[in-house]
């Protein structure tokens, strides 16, 4: 892989890393050997803006391609060489459950965000989160991250996803046509963009709760301007969720 070399730090002329740091080619090979470890990529990004720029352009992209190769090929198949909201944001979405805080986006029980070892994202499942007139859009959605026995809130599930070419999607156009308002204070935990409430826009189909195995009136999700989706639901007991899957 040929990379454009940038030997001079873009942080400042006095930055210590100008004094003979490694080339991009060498750093690429090192992180390839480390299997694009996300914690090490994040650590490198904190050194200076030169390394942060390298991580954004190259390392996070390679991490995403390694973690979810078929999904990344599909997201880029429209001809774009990048993704909405940056590779770093997408990398975080792949491995991070955002949780929630009291008085925050979901105004629910306090559940801290955390990294997850492995999550399955499905394009087929994504269809269940779209109204019939929007099902030509491509949406990848994760299985719910389960947080059990949350007191009065019961078993809580968090899910997240990403649209392909969101700027040209029918969902975005419908949100605009319906005059959906952006959330006044909260932003996307992955890219810091403003958020639309799908519940407020009345764009949550019944099939979403069936797919998640959740109560129909206890599901909510948001979509940001870059097409990242995050949501919460109250999960049905196991026997009830199996019946919901059969109904779907």
ABEGO torsion letter per residue (X at the ends): XBBBBBABBAABAABAAABGBBBAAAAAAAAAAAGGBAAAAAAAAAABAAAAAAAAAAAAAAAAAAABAAAAAAAAAAGBABBBGEAAAAAAAAABBAEBBBGBAAGBBBBBBBBBABBBBBAAAAAAABBAAAAABBBBBBBBBBBBGAEAAEBBBBBBBBBBGAAABAAAAAAAAAGBBBBAABBBAAAGBBBBBAAAAGABBAAAAAAAGBBAAABBBBBBAAGBBBBBBBBBBAAAAAAAAAAX
